[in-house]
Amino acid sequence: MADYPVMIKVRKRCPKCGFEYAFYVETTLILGFGEEGEDELKTPAKVFKCARCGYTWTEFSDKEEEMKNEKSLGNEKFT
């Protein structure tokens, strides 16, 4: 039997139509920079789908977003 992602229904407002329920699935996104596989960043994310209009959007946690920003800046820290 094939493995399908489990979609969970939550109370989450759709940014497009304003409906208050959506489904989501947890996944890992792989962002590549440079040549093939030279510099990859794997980050967990939640992909939401509105229960009414079907609009989809992705959300990252603050920690992963900070890591992505540090990676894109060449790991330089600014004070």
mmCIF file of the N, C-alpha and C atoms, coordinates in Angstrom:
data_MODEL
# 
_entry.id   MODEL 
# 
loop_
_atom_site.group_PDB 
_atom_site.id 
_atom_site.type_symbol 
_atom_site.label_atom_id 
_atom_site.label_alt_id 
_atom_site.label_comp_id 
_atom_site.label_asym_id 
_atom_site.label_entity_id 
_atom_site.label_seq_id 
_atom_site.pdbx_PDB_ins_code 
_atom_site.Cartn_x 
_atom_site.Cartn_y 
_atom_site.Cartn_z 
_atom_site.occupancy 
_atom_site.B_iso_or_equiv 
_atom_site.pdbx_formal_charge 
_atom_site.auth_seq_id 
_atom_site.auth_comp_id 
_atom_site.auth_asym_id 
_atom_site.auth_atom_id 
_atom_site.pdbx_PDB_model_num 
ATOM 1   N N  . MET A 1 1  ? 0.836   -1.179 0.000  1.00 0.00 ? 1  MET A N  1 
ATOM 2   C CA . MET A 1 1  ? 0.000   0.000  0.000  1.00 0.00 ? 1  MET A CA 1 
ATOM 3   C C  . MET A 1 1  ? 0.880   1.242  0.000  1.00 0.00 ? 1  MET A C  1 
ATOM 4   N N  . ALA A 1 2  ? 0.522   2.245  -0.777 1.00 0.00 ? 2  ALA A N  1 
ATOM 5   C CA . ALA A 1 2  ? 1.319   3.462  -0.902 1.00 0.00 ? 2  ALA A CA 1 
ATOM 6   C C  . ALA A 1 2  ? 1.190   4.328  0.359  1.00 0.00 ? 2  ALA A C  1 
ATOM 7   N N  . ASP A 1 3  ? 2.283   5.023  0.683  1.00 0.00 ? 3  ASP A N  1 
ATOM 8   C CA . ASP A 1 3  ? 2.269   5.950  1.811  1.00 0.00 ? 3  ASP A CA 1 
ATOM 9   C C  . ASP A 1 3  ? 1.831   7.326  1.320  1.00 0.00 ? 3  ASP A C  1 
ATOM 10  N N  . TYR A 1 4  ? 0.752   7.838  1.894  1.00 0.00 ? 4  TYR A N  1 
ATOM 11  C CA . TYR A 1 4  ? 0.261   9.165  1.551  1.00 0.00 ? 4  TYR A CA 1 
ATOM 12  C C  . TYR A 1 4  ? 0.459   10.076 2.755  1.00 0.00 ? 4  TYR A C  1 
ATOM 13  N N  . PRO A 1 5  ? 0.759   11.349 2.506  1.00 0.00 ? 5  PRO A N  1 
ATOM 14  C CA . PRO A 1 5  ? 0.920   12.257 3.643  1.00 0.00 ? 5  PRO A CA 1 
ATOM 15  C C  . PRO A 1 5  ? -0.400  12.419 4.393  1.00 0.00 ? 5  PRO A C  1 
ATOM 16  N N  . VAL A 1 6  ? -0.308  12.556 5.694  1.00 0.00 ? 6  VAL A N  1 
ATOM 17  C CA . VAL A 1 6  ? -1.490  12.744 6.523  1.00 0.00 ? 6  VAL A CA 1 
ATOM 18  C C  . VAL A 1 6  ? -1.786  14.237 6.581  1.00 0.00 ? 6  VAL A C  1 
ATOM 19  N N  . MET A 1 7  ? -2.980  14.621 6.131  1.00 0.00 ? 7  MET A N  1 
ATOM 20  C CA . MET A 1 7  ? -3.385  16.020 6.182  1.00 0.00 ? 7  MET A CA 1 
ATOM 21  C C  . MET A 1 7  ? -4.214  16.228 7.437  1.00 0.00 ? 7  MET A C  1 
ATOM 22  N N  . ILE A 1 8  ? -3.844  17.233 8.208  1.00 0.00 ? 8  ILE A N  1 
ATOM 23  C CA . ILE A 1 8  ? -4.479  17.515 9.480  1.00 0.00 ? 8  ILE A CA 1 
ATOM 24  C C  . ILE A 1 8  ? -5.320  18.779 9.346  1.00 0.00 ? 8  ILE A C  1 
ATOM 25  N N  . LYS A 1 9  ? -6.564  18.729 9.825  1.00 0.00 ? 9  LYS A N  1 
ATOM 26  C CA . LYS A 1 9  ? -7.434  19.896 9.766  1.00 0.00 ? 9  LYS A CA 1 
ATOM 27  C C  . LYS A 1 9  ? -7.220  20.740 11.019 1.00 0.00 ? 9  LYS A C  1 
ATOM 28  N N  . VAL A 1 10 ? -6.972  22.031 10.809 1.00 0.00 ? 10 VAL A N  1 
ATOM 29  C CA . VAL A 1 10 ? -6.717  22.951 11.917 1.00 0.00 ? 10 VAL A CA 1 
ATOM 30  C C  . VAL A 1 10 ? -7.494  24.249 11.704 1.00 0.00 ? 10 VAL A C  1 
ATOM 31  N N  . ARG A 1 11 ? -7.611  25.006 12.775 1.00 0.00 ? 11 ARG A N  1 
ATOM 32  C CA . ARG A 1 11 ? -8.204  26.334 12.675 1.00 0.00 ? 11 ARG A CA 1 
ATOM 33  C C  . ARG A 1 11 ? -7.088  27.298 12.270 1.00 0.00 ? 11 ARG A C  1 
ATOM 34  N N  . LYS A 1 12 ? -7.095  27.680 10.996 1.00 0.00 ? 12 LYS A N  1 
ATOM 35  C CA . LYS A 1 12 ? -6.061  28.554 10.430 1.00 0.00 ? 12 LYS A CA 1 
ATOM 36  C C  . LYS A 1 12 ? -6.734  29.391 9.344  1.00 0.00 ? 12 LYS A C  1 
ATOM 37  N N  . ARG A 1 13 ? -6.638  30.706 9.436  1.00 0.00 ? 13 ARG A N  1 
ATOM 38  C CA . ARG A 1 13 ? -7.317  31.590 8.494  1.00 0.00 ? 13 ARG A CA 1 
ATOM 39  C C  . ARG A 1 13 ? -6.592  31.624 7.153  1.00 0.00 ? 13 ARG A C  1 
ATOM 40  N N  . CYS A 1 14 ? -7.361  31.430 6.082  1.00 0.00 ? 14 CYS A N  1 
ATOM 41  C CA . CYS A 1 14 ? -6.823  31.465 4.719  1.00 0.00 ? 14 CYS A CA 1 
ATOM 42  C C  . CYS A 1 14 ? -6.491  32.907 4.344  1.00 0.00 ? 14 CYS A C  1 
ATOM 43  N N  . PRO A 1 15 ? -5.268  33.173 3.873  1.00 0.00 ? 15 PRO A N  1 
ATOM 44  C CA . PRO A 1 15 ? -4.898  34.539 3.486  1.00 0.00 ? 15 PRO A CA 1 
ATOM 45  C C  . PRO A 1 15 ? -5.625  35.033 2.232  1.00 0.00 ? 15 PRO A C  1 
ATOM 46  N N  . LYS A 1 16 ? -6.220  34.133 1.469  1.00 0.00 ? 16 LYS A N  1 
ATOM 47  C CA . LYS A 1 16 ? -6.909  34.530 0.234  1.00 0.00 ? 16 LYS A CA 1 
ATOM 48  C C  . LYS A 1 16 ? -8.393  34.817 0.461  1.00 0.00 ? 16 LYS A C  1 
ATOM 49  N N  . CYS A 1 17 ? -9.119  33.860 1.042  1.00 0.00 ? 17 CYS A N  1 
ATOM 50  C CA . CYS A 1 17 ? -10.577 34.025 1.172  1.00 0.00 ? 17 CYS A CA 1 
ATOM 51  C C  . CYS A 1 17 ? -11.036 34.305 2.599  1.00 0.00 ? 17 CYS A C  1 
ATOM 52  N N  . GLY A 1 18 ? -10.159 34.106 3.603  1.00 0.00 ? 18 GLY A N  1 
ATOM 53  C CA . GLY A 1 18 ? -10.519 34.386 4.987  1.00 0.00 ? 18 GLY A CA 1 
ATOM 54  C C  . GLY A 1 18 ? -11.235 33.259 5.718  1.00 0.00 ? 18 GLY A C  1 
ATOM 55  N N  . PHE A 1 19 ? -11.439 32.123 5.045  1.00 0.00 ? 19 PHE A N  1 
ATOM 56  C CA . PHE A 1 19 ? -12.081 30.983 5.711  1.00 0.00 ? 19 PHE A CA 1 
ATOM 57  C C  . PHE A 1 19 ? -11.215 30.544 6.879  1.00 0.00 ? 19 PHE A C  1 
ATOM 58  N N  . GLU A 1 20 ? -11.828 30.065 7.962  1.00 0.00 ? 20 GLU A N  1 
ATOM 59  C CA . GLU A 1 20 ? -11.071 29.819 9.183  1.00 0.00 ? 20 GLU A CA 1 
ATOM 60  C C  . GLU A 1 20 ? -10.515 28.411 9.364  1.00 0.00 ? 20 GLU A C  1 
ATOM 61  N N  . TYR A 1 21 ? -10.695 27.515 8.387  1.00 0.00 ? 21 TYR A N  1 
ATOM 62  C CA . TYR A 1 21 ? -10.150 26.160 8.516  1.00 0.00 ? 21 TYR A CA 1 
ATOM 63  C C  . TYR A 1 21 ? -9.283  25.807 7.316  1.00 0.00 ? 21 TYR A C  1 
ATOM 64  N N  . ALA A 1 22 ? -8.225  25.066 7.592  1.00 0.00 ? 22 ALA A N  1 
ATOM 65  C CA . ALA A 1 22 ? -7.326  24.611 6.535  1.00 0.00 ? 22 ALA A CA 1 
ATOM 66  C C  . ALA A 1 22 ? -6.783  23.241 6.910  1.00 0.00 ? 22 ALA A C  1 
ATOM 67  N N  . PHE A 1 23 ? -6.266  22.557 5.926  1.00 0.00 ? 23 PHE A N  1 
ATOM 68  C CA . PHE A 1 23 ? -5.556  21.301 6.141  1.00 0.00 ? 23 PHE A CA 1 
ATOM 69  C C  . PHE A 1 23 ? -4.073  21.600 6.005  1.00 0.00 ? 23 PHE A C  1 
ATOM 70  N N  . TYR A 1 24 ? -3.227  20.841 6.693  1.00 0.00 ? 24 TYR A N  1 
ATOM 71  C CA . TYR A 1 24 ? -1.791  21.010 6.491  1.00 0.00 ? 24 TYR A CA 1 
ATOM 72  C C  . TYR A 1 24 ? -1.093  19.664 6.532  1.00 0.00 ? 24 TYR A C  1 
ATOM 73  N N  . VAL A 1 25 ? 0.085   19.667 5.932  1.00 0.00 ? 25 VAL A N  1 
ATOM 74  C CA . VAL A 1 25 ? 0.962   18.501 5.962  1.00 0.00 ? 25 VAL A CA 1 
ATOM 75  C C  . VAL A 1 25 ? 2.360   19.010 6.280  1.00 0.00 ? 25 VAL A C  1 
ATOM 76  N N  . GLU A 1 26 ? 3.084   18.260 7.112  1.00 0.00 ? 26 GLU A N  1 
ATOM 77  C CA . GLU A 1 26 ? 4.464   18.626 7.435  1.00 0.00 ? 26 GLU A CA 1 
ATOM 78  C C  . GLU A 1 26 ? 5.384   17.999 6.405  1.00 0.00 ? 26 GLU A C  1 
ATOM 79  N N  . THR A 1 27 ? 6.370   18.768 5.969  1.00 0.00 ? 27 THR A N  1 
ATOM 80  C CA . THR A 1 27 ? 7.303   18.302 4.952  1.00 0.00 ? 27 THR A CA 1 
ATOM 81  C C  . THR A 1 27 ? 8.668   18.919 5.184  1.00 0.00 ? 27 THR A C  1 
ATOM 82  N N  . THR A 1 28 ? 9.640   18.489 4.422  1.00 0.00 ? 28 THR A N  1 
ATOM 83  C CA . THR A 1 28 ? 10.968  19.090 4.444  1.00 0.00 ? 28 THR A CA 1 
ATOM 84  C C  . THR A 1 28 ? 11.257  19.636 3.060  1.00 0.00 ? 28 THR A C  1 
ATOM 85  N N  . LEU A 1 29 ? 11.557  20.909 2.990  1.00 0.00 ? 29 LEU A N  1 
ATOM 86  C CA . LEU A 1 29 ? 11.900  21.537 1.719  1.00 0.00 ? 29 LEU A CA 1 
ATOM 87  C C  . LEU A 1 29 ? 13.411  21.576 1.568  1.00 0.00 ? 29 LEU A C  1 
ATOM 88  N N  . ILE A 1 30 ? 13.877  21.301 0.368  1.00 0.00 ? 30 ILE A N  1 
ATOM 89  C CA . ILE A 1 30 ? 15.306  21.339 0.087  1.00 0.00 ? 30 ILE A CA 1 
ATOM 90  C C  . ILE A 1 30 ? 15.557  22.511 -0.846 1.00 0.00 ? 30 ILE A C  1 
ATOM 91  N N  . LEU A 1 31 ? 16.327  23.471 -0.359 1.00 0.00 ? 31 LEU A N  1 
ATOM 92  C CA . LEU A 1 31 ? 16.665  24.645 -1.144 1.00 0.00 ? 31 LEU A CA 1 
ATOM 93  C C  . LEU A 1 31 ? 18.104  24.491 -1.620 1.00 0.00 ? 31 LEU A C  1 
ATOM 94  N N  . GLY A 1 32 ? 18.325  24.610 -2.911 1.00 0.00 ? 32 GLY A N  1 
ATOM 95  C CA . GLY A 1 32 ? 19.672  24.446 -3.461 1.00 0.00 ? 32 GLY A CA 1 
ATOM 96  C C  . GLY A 1 32 ? 20.251  25.766 -3.903 1.00 0.00 ? 32 GLY A C  1 
ATOM 97  N N  . PHE A 1 33 ? 21.533  25.929 -3.666 1.00 0.00 ? 33 PHE A N  1 
ATOM 98  C CA . PHE A 1 33 ? 22.264  27.113 -4.083 1.00 0.00 ? 33 PHE A CA 1 
ATOM 99  C C  . PHE A 1 33 ? 23.487  26.657 -4.860 1.00 0.00 ? 33 PHE A C  1 
ATOM 100 N N  . GLY A 1 34 ? 23.854  27.372 -5.880 1.00 0.00 ? 34 GLY A N  1 
ATOM 101 C CA . GLY A 1 34 ? 25.054  27.042 -6.642 1.00 0.00 ? 34 GLY A CA 1 
ATOM 102 C C  . GLY A 1 34 ? 24.857  25.845 -7.548 1.00 0.00 ? 34 GLY A C  1 
ATOM 103 N N  . GLU A 1 35 ? 25.939  25.143 -7.823 1.00 0.00 ? 35 GLU A N  1 
ATOM 104 C CA . GLU A 1 35 ? 25.927  23.975 -8.707 1.00 0.00 ? 35 GLU A CA 1 
ATOM 105 C C  . GLU A 1 35 ? 25.178  22.821 -8.053 1.00 0.00 ? 35 GLU A C  1 
ATOM 106 N N  . GLU A 1 36 ? 24.972  21.749 -8.811 1.00 0.00 ? 36 GLU A N  1 
ATOM 107 C CA . GLU A 1 36 ? 24.234  20.575 -8.334 1.00 0.00 ? 36 GLU A CA 1 
ATOM 108 C C  . GLU A 1 36 ? 24.716  20.089 -6.972 1.00 0.00 ? 36 GLU A C  1 
ATOM 109 N N  . GLY A 1 37 ? 23.837  20.150 -5.975 1.00 0.00 ? 37 GLY A N  1 
ATOM 110 C CA . GLY A 1 37 ? 24.133  19.629 -4.652 1.00 0.00 ? 37 GLY A CA 1 
ATOM 111 C C  . GLY A 1 37 ? 25.283  20.304 -3.935 1.00 0.00 ? 37 GLY A C  1 
ATOM 112 N N  . GLU A 1 38 ? 25.807  21.380 -4.497 1.00 0.00 ? 38 GLU A N  1 
ATOM 113 C CA . GLU A 1 38 ? 26.962  22.047 -3.910 1.00 0.00 ? 38 GLU A CA 1 
ATOM 114 C C  . GLU A 1 38 ? 26.642  22.631 -2.534 1.00 0.00 ? 38 GLU A C  1 
ATOM 115 N N  . ASP A 1 39 ? 25.524  23.278 -2.445 1.00 0.00 ? 39 ASP A N  1 
ATOM 116 C CA . ASP A 1 39 ? 25.143  23.928 -1.199 1.00 0.00 ? 39 ASP A CA 1 
ATOM 117 C C  . ASP A 1 39 ? 23.640  23.776 -1.025 1.00 0.00 ? 39 ASP A C  1 
ATOM 118 N N  . GLU A 1 40 ? 23.211  22.886 -0.145 1.00 0.00 ? 40 GLU A N  1 
ATOM 119 C CA . GLU A 1 40 ? 21.796  22.628 0.075  1.00 0.00 ? 40 GLU A CA 1 
ATOM 120 C C  . GLU A 1 40 ? 21.398  23.009 1.490  1.00 0.00 ? 40 GLU A C  1 
ATOM 121 N N  . LEU A 1 41 ? 20.167  23.457 1.621  1.00 0.00 ? 41 LEU A N  1 
ATOM 122 C CA . LEU A 1 41 ? 19.601  23.762 2.921  1.00 0.00 ? 41 LEU A CA 1 
ATOM 123 C C  . LEU A 1 41 ? 18.290  23.008 3.039  1.00 0.00 ? 41 LEU A C  1 
ATOM 124 N N  . LYS A 1 42 ? 18.179  22.149 4.044  1.00 0.00 ? 42 LYS A N  1 
ATOM 125 C CA . LYS A 1 42 ? 16.940  21.403 4.283  1.00 0.00 ? 42 LYS A CA 1 
ATOM 126 C C  . LYS A 1 42 ? 16.231  22.066 5.453  1.00 0.00 ? 42 LYS A C  1 
ATOM 127 N N  . THR A 1 43 ? 14.968  22.394 5.246  1.00 0.00 ? 43 THR A N  1 
ATOM 128 C CA . THR A 1 43 ? 14.218  23.066 6.296  1.00 0.00 ? 43 THR A CA 1 
ATOM 129 C C  . THR A 1 43 ? 12.811  22.495 6.421  1.00 0.00 ? 43 THR A C  1 
ATOM 130 N N  . PRO A 1 44 ? 12.371  22.222 7.658  1.00 0.00 ? 44 PRO A N  1 
ATOM 131 C CA . PRO A 1 44 ? 11.009  21.732 7.837  1.00 0.00 ? 44 PRO A CA 1 
ATOM 132 C C  . PRO A 1 44 ? 10.006  22.848 7.594  1.00 0.00 ? 44 PRO A C  1 
ATOM 133 N N  . ALA A 1 45 ? 8.857   22.488 7.055  1.00 0.00 ? 45 ALA A N  1 
ATOM 134 C CA . ALA A 1 45 ? 7.820   23.471 6.756  1.00 0.00 ? 45 ALA A CA 1 
ATOM 135 C C  . ALA A 1 45 ? 6.456   22.812 6.854  1.00 0.00 ? 45 ALA A C  1 
ATOM 136 N N  . LYS A 1 46 ? 5.433   23.641 6.967  1.00 0.00 ? 46 LYS A N  1 
ATOM 137 C CA . LYS A 1 46 ? 4.051   23.174 6.927  1.00 0.00 ? 46 LYS A CA 1 
ATOM 138 C C  . LYS A 1 46 ? 3.417   23.772 5.676  1.00 0.00 ? 46 LYS A C  1 
ATOM 139 N N  . VAL A 1 47 ? 2.807   22.914 4.867  1.00 0.00 ? 47 VAL A N  1 
ATOM 140 C CA . VAL A 1 47 ? 2.105   23.358 3.669  1.00 0.00 ? 47 VAL A CA 1 
ATOM 141 C C  . VAL A 1 47 ? 0.616   23.283 3.973  1.00 0.00 ? 47 VAL A C  1 
ATOM 142 N N  . PHE A 1 48 ? -0.047  24.442 3.896  1.00 0.00 ? 48 PHE A N  1 
ATOM 143 C CA . PHE A 1 48 ? -1.474  24.547 4.215  1.00 0.00 ? 48 PHE A CA 1 
ATOM 144 C C  . PHE A 1 48 ? -2.297  24.598 2.942  1.00 0.00 ? 48 PHE A C  1 
ATOM 145 N N  . LYS A 1 49 ? -3.542  24.091 3.029  1.00 0.00 ? 49 LYS A N  1 
ATOM 146 C CA . LYS A 1 49 ? -4.508  24.167 1.936  1.00 0.00 ? 49 LYS A CA 1 
ATOM 147 C C  . LYS A 1 49 ? -5.853  24.544 2.534  1.00 0.00 ? 49 LYS A C  1 
ATOM 148 N N  . CYS A 1 50 ? -6.440  25.637 2.037  1.00 0.00 ? 50 CYS A N  1 
ATOM 149 C CA . CYS A 1 50 ? -7.718  26.113 2.544  1.00 0.00 ? 50 CYS A CA 1 
ATOM 150 C C  . CYS A 1 50 ? -8.802  25.064 2.302  1.00 0.00 ? 50 CYS A C  1 
ATOM 151 N N  . ALA A 1 51 ? -9.628  24.837 3.334  1.00 0.00 ? 51 ALA A N  1 
ATOM 152 C CA . ALA A 1 51 ? -10.698 23.844 3.240  1.00 0.00 ? 51 ALA A CA 1 
ATOM 153 C C  . ALA A 1 51 ? -11.849 24.325 2.351  1.00 0.00 ? 51 ALA A C  1 
ATOM 154 N N  . ARG A 1 52 ? -11.906 25.626 2.049  1.00 0.00 ? 52 ARG A N  1 
ATOM 155 C CA . ARG A 1 52 ? -12.989 26.133 1.208  1.00 0.00 ? 52 ARG A CA 1 
ATOM 156 C C  . ARG A 1 52 ? -12.531 26.410 -0.224 1.00 0.00 ? 52 ARG A C  1 
ATOM 157 N N  . CYS A 1 53 ? -11.509 27.261 -0.409 1.00 0.00 ? 53 CYS A N  1 
ATOM 158 C CA . CYS A 1 53 ? -11.139 27.681 -1.769 1.00 0.00 ? 53 CYS A CA 1 
ATOM 159 C C  . CYS A 1 53 ? -9.983  26.878 -2.368 1.00 0.00 ? 53 CYS A C  1 
ATOM 160 N N  . GLY A 1 54 ? -9.257  26.106 -1.529 1.00 0.00 ? 54 GLY A N  1 
ATOM 161 C CA . GLY A 1 54 ? -8.160  25.294 -2.039 1.00 0.00 ? 54 GLY A CA 1 
ATOM 162 C C  . GLY A 1 54 ? -6.830  26.016 -2.189 1.00 0.00 ? 54 GLY A C  1 
ATOM 163 N N  . TYR A 1 55 ? -6.766  27.289 -1.787 1.00 0.00 ? 55 TYR A N  1 
ATOM 164 C CA . TYR A 1 55 ? -5.515  28.052 -1.858 1.00 0.00 ? 55 TYR A CA 1 
ATOM 165 C C  . TYR A 1 55 ? -4.454  27.375 -0.992 1.00 0.00 ? 55 TYR A C  1 
ATOM 166 N N  . THR A 1 56 ? -3.215  27.308 -1.466 1.00 0.00 ? 56 THR A N  1 
ATOM 167 C CA . THR A 1 56 ? -2.135  26.691 -0.698 1.00 0.00 ? 56 THR A CA 1 
ATOM 168 C C  . THR A 1 56 ? -1.067  27.718 -0.364 1.00 0.00 ? 56 THR A C  1 
ATOM 169 N N  . TRP A 1 57 ? -0.457  27.573 0.820  1.00 0.00 ? 57 TRP A N  1 
ATOM 170 C CA . TRP A 1 57 ? 0.643   28.433 1.237  1.00 0.00 ? 57 TRP A CA 1 
ATOM 171 C C  . TRP A 1 57 ? 1.547   27.653 2.178  1.00 0.00 ? 57 TRP A C  1 
ATOM 172 N N  . THR A 1 58 ? 2.780   28.124 2.300  1.00 0.00 ? 58 THR A N  1 
ATOM 173 C CA . THR A 1 58 ? 3.789   27.438 3.110  1.00 0.00 ? 58 THR A CA 1 
ATOM 174 C C  . THR A 1 58 ? 4.228   28.346 4.244  1.00 0.00 ? 58 THR A C  1 
ATOM 175 N N  . GLU A 1 59 ? 4.416   27.780 5.427  1.00 0.00 ? 59 GLU A N  1 
ATOM 176 C CA . GLU A 1 59 ? 4.907   28.538 6.572  1.00 0.00 ? 59 GLU A CA 1 
ATOM 177 C C  . GLU A 1 59 ? 6.127   27.845 7.153  1.00 0.00 ? 59 GLU A C  1 
ATOM 178 N N  . PHE A 1 60 ? 7.116   28.669 7.515  1.00 0.00 ? 60 PHE A N  1 
ATOM 179 C CA . PHE A 1 60 ? 8.344   28.206 8.159  1.00 0.00 ? 60 PHE A CA 1 
ATOM 180 C C  . PHE A 1 60 ? 8.353   28.746 9.578  1.00 0.00 ? 60 PHE A C  1 
ATOM 181 N N  . SER A 1 61 ? 8.996   28.029 10.504 1.00 0.00 ? 61 SER A N  1 
ATOM 182 C CA . SER A 1 61 ? 9.131   28.571 11.857 1.00 0.00 ? 61 SER A CA 1 
ATOM 183 C C  . SER A 1 61 ? 10.230  29.625 11.839 1.00 0.00 ? 61 SER A C  1 
ATOM 184 N N  . ASP A 1 62 ? 10.237  30.493 12.857 1.00 0.00 ? 62 ASP A N  1 
ATOM 185 C CA . ASP A 1 62 ? 11.228  31.569 12.926 1.00 0.00 ? 62 ASP A CA 1 
ATOM 186 C C  . ASP A 1 62 ? 12.649  31.026 12.926 1.00 0.00 ? 62 ASP A C  1 
ATOM 187 N N  . LYS A 1 63 ? 12.883  29.914 13.621 1.00 0.00 ? 63 LYS A N  1 
ATOM 188 C CA . LYS A 1 63 ? 14.224  29.350 13.717 1.00 0.00 ? 63 LYS A CA 1 
ATOM 189 C C  . LYS A 1 63 ? 14.747  28.947 12.339 1.00 0.00 ? 63 LYS A C  1 
ATOM 190 N N  . GLU A 1 64 ? 13.931  28.261 11.540 1.00 0.00 ? 64 GLU A N  1 
ATOM 191 C CA . GLU A 1 64 ? 14.362  27.848 10.213 1.00 0.00 ? 64 GLU A CA 1 
ATOM 192 C C  . GLU A 1 64 ? 14.551  29.059 9.301  1.00 0.00 ? 64 GLU A C  1 
ATOM 193 N N  . GLU A 1 65 ? 13.694  30.077 9.453  1.00 0.00 ? 65 GLU A N  1 
ATOM 194 C CA . GLU A 1 65 ? 13.817  31.275 8.639  1.00 0.00 ? 65 GLU A CA 1 
ATOM 195 C C  . GLU A 1 65 ? 15.138  31.981 8.935  1.00 0.00 ? 65 GLU A C  1 
ATOM 196 N N  . GLU A 1 66 ? 15.521  32.050 10.232 1.00 0.00 ? 66 GLU A N  1 
ATOM 197 C CA . GLU A 1 66 ? 16.794  32.657 10.609 1.00 0.00 ? 66 GLU A CA 1 
ATOM 198 C C  . GLU A 1 66 ? 17.955  31.876 10.002 1.00 0.00 ? 66 GLU A C  1 
ATOM 199 N N  . MET A 1 67 ? 17.885  30.539 10.043 1.00 0.00 ? 67 MET A N  1 
ATOM 200 C CA . MET A 1 67 ? 18.951  29.715 9.476  1.00 0.00 ? 67 MET A CA 1 
ATOM 201 C C  . MET A 1 67 ? 19.065  29.965 7.976  1.00 0.00 ? 67 MET A C  1 
ATOM 202 N N  . LYS A 1 68 ? 17.936  30.085 7.293  1.00 0.00 ? 68 LYS A N  1 
ATOM 203 C CA . LYS A 1 68 ? 17.951  30.328 5.854  1.00 0.00 ? 68 LYS A CA 1 
ATOM 204 C C  . LYS A 1 68 ? 18.604  31.672 5.564  1.00 0.00 ? 68 LYS A C  1 
ATOM 205 N N  . ASN A 1 69 ? 18.281  32.696 6.375  1.00 0.00 ? 69 ASN A N  1 
ATOM 206 C CA . ASN A 1 69 ? 18.873  34.017 6.172  1.00 0.00 ? 69 ASN A CA 1 
ATOM 207 C C  . ASN A 1 69 ? 20.371  33.996 6.431  1.00 0.00 ? 69 ASN A C  1 
ATOM 208 N N  . GLU A 1 70 ? 20.798  33.290 7.472  1.00 0.00 ? 70 GLU A N  1 
ATOM 209 C CA . GLU A 1 70 ? 22.230  33.184 7.753  1.00 0.00 ? 70 GLU A CA 1 
ATOM 210 C C  . GLU A 1 70 ? 22.948  32.493 6.603  1.00 0.00 ? 70 GLU A C  1 
ATOM 211 N N  . LYS A 1 71 ? 22.363  31.435 6.061  1.00 0.00 ? 71 LYS A N  1 
ATOM 212 C CA . LYS A 1 71 ? 22.977  30.700 4.960  1.00 0.00 ? 71 LYS A CA 1 
ATOM 213 C C  . LYS A 1 71 ? 23.116  31.599 3.737  1.00 0.00 ? 71 LYS A C  1 
ATOM 214 N N  . SER A 1 72 ? 22.070  32.381 3.430  1.00 0.00 ? 72 SER A N  1 
ATOM 215 C CA . SER A 1 72 ? 22.103  33.224 2.242  1.00 0.00 ? 72 SER A CA 1 
ATOM 216 C C  . SER A 1 72 ? 23.090  34.371 2.392  1.00 0.00 ? 72 SER A C  1 
ATOM 217 N N  . LEU A 1 73 ? 23.428  34.737 3.646  1.00 0.00 ? 73 LEU A N  1 
ATOM 218 C CA . LEU A 1 73 ? 24.396  35.802 3.869  1.00 0.00 ? 73 LEU A CA 1 
ATOM 219 C C  . LEU A 1 73 ? 25.814  35.256 4.030  1.00 0.00 ? 73 LEU A C  1 
ATOM 220 N N  . GLY A 1 74 ? 26.003  33.994 3.747  1.00 0.00 ? 74 GLY A N  1 
ATOM 221 C CA . GLY A 1 74 ? 27.342  33.409 3.882  1.00 0.00 ? 74 GLY A CA 1 
ATOM 222 C C  . GLY A 1 74 ? 27.741  33.221 5.334  1.00 0.00 ? 74 GLY A C  1 
ATOM 223 N N  . ASN A 1 75 ? 26.784  33.039 6.223  1.00 0.00 ? 75 ASN A N  1 
ATOM 224 C CA . ASN A 1 75 ? 27.010  32.838 7.653  1.00 0.00 ? 75 ASN A CA 1 
ATOM 225 C C  . ASN A 1 75 ? 27.684  34.028 8.332  1.00 0.00 ? 75 ASN A C  1 
ATOM 226 N N  . GLU A 1 76 ? 27.584  35.205 7.737  1.00 0.00 ? 76 GLU A N  1 
ATOM 227 C CA . GLU A 1 76 ? 28.129  36.396 8.386  1.00 0.00 ? 76 GLU A CA 1 
ATOM 228 C C  . GLU A 1 76 ? 27.111  36.906 9.383  1.00 0.00 ? 76 GLU A C  1 
ATOM 229 N N  . LYS A 1 77 ? 27.576  37.203 10.601 1.00 0.00 ? 77 LYS A N  1 
ATOM 230 C CA . LYS A 1 77 ? 26.689  37.715 11.639 1.00 0.00 ? 77 LYS A CA 1 
ATOM 231 C C  . LYS A 1 77 ? 26.891  39.226 11.722 1.00 0.00 ? 77 LYS A C  1 
ATOM 232 N N  . PHE A 1 78 ? 25.782  39.956 11.819 1.00 0.00 ? 78 PHE A N  1 
ATOM 233 C CA . PHE A 1 78 ? 25.826  41.399 11.921 1.00 0.00 ? 78 PHE A CA 1 
ATOM 234 C C  . PHE A 1 78 ? 25.346  41.815 13.295 1.00 0.00 ? 78 PHE A C  1 
ATOM 235 N N  . THR A 1 79 ? 26.028  42.762 13.918 1.00 0.00 ? 79 THR A N  1 
ATOM 236 C CA . THR A 1 79 ? 25.633  43.212 15.262 1.00 0.00 ? 79 THR A CA 1 
ATOM 237 C C  . THR A 1 79 ? 25.217  44.657 15.230 1.00 0.00 ? 79 THR A C  1 
# 
